[in-house]
Amino acid sequence: MAIQQSDIDKVRASVHGQLGNKVMIQLDRGRNRIDIQEGIIKGAYPSVFTILVEDENDANPPQLLSFSYADVLTRDIRMKLC
């Protein structure tokens, strides 16, 4: 199945509509490794969007993660509103 531009546009519009909202993300790291984190959608750009993730451990600084809209379509990342 090829990724269509209209599919990417739908994901982009959905992310734009959720800017500033808290989401739970499930990252597929490969080799049966899955990370689950909570973060806030900080930015949405033409090709990517960013999520600010704060670690439960206060010693670790917040991370700004970047994902492409295609990552959502290929299920490399799954997002759910909190």
N, C-alpha and C positions, 0 to 999 in steps of 0.2 A: 504494500500500500504506500503510495507516494503521498508526501505531505503537500497539501494544497495551500496556496496563498490565502484563500478564504478561511481556512482553518486557523492559520497563524493570526489572521486579522481578528477572529473571534476571541482567541486567547488573549491577544493584546488588549482588546476592548474590555475584557473581563478583568484583567490585571489593572488597567487604568481606573476602572470603577471601584477597585478595592484599595487604592492608595491610602496608606496610613492605617489600615486595618491589621489586626493581629491574625496570623495564620500559623497552622501547624504544617511543617513540611516533612516529607518522607523522601530521603535521598537514597537512590540506588547506587551504591558505591562499587558494584560488581562483586563477583565471587561470593554471592549470598550475604553480602554485608549491606545492612540498611541502617541509616542514621535517621532518627526522628528528633526534630528540633522545633522550637517555637520562635517566631520572629515577626517583625513588622515590615510590610511592603513599603520601602522608602522611595523608590524611583521607578519609573517606567519610561523607557527610551525606545527608539525605533526598532532596535534589534535585541535588546536585553532588558531585564528588570532586576532590581536589587532588593534584597531582604536583609534587614539588620537583625542578627541573631545574638542574643545575650546568653552566655553560658551560666548554668546553675552555680558553678564555682565562681565566686566573686573575684578570685585571683586572676581569672582570664578576662582579657578585655573583650568588648563586643566585636563581632566580626560582621563585615558587610559582604554578603555573598551575591554573586552575579549569576544569572541564568538566562538562557535564550528561551524564547517562546516555543521553539521546537523541542526543548527539553521536556516541556509539559506534554506535548503531543506524543513523544516517544516514551513517555512514562519514566524517564530518568529522574524526574521529580514529580511528586504528587502533593497537591496543596489542598488544605481544608481550612475554612474560616473557623476561628476560635470563638 
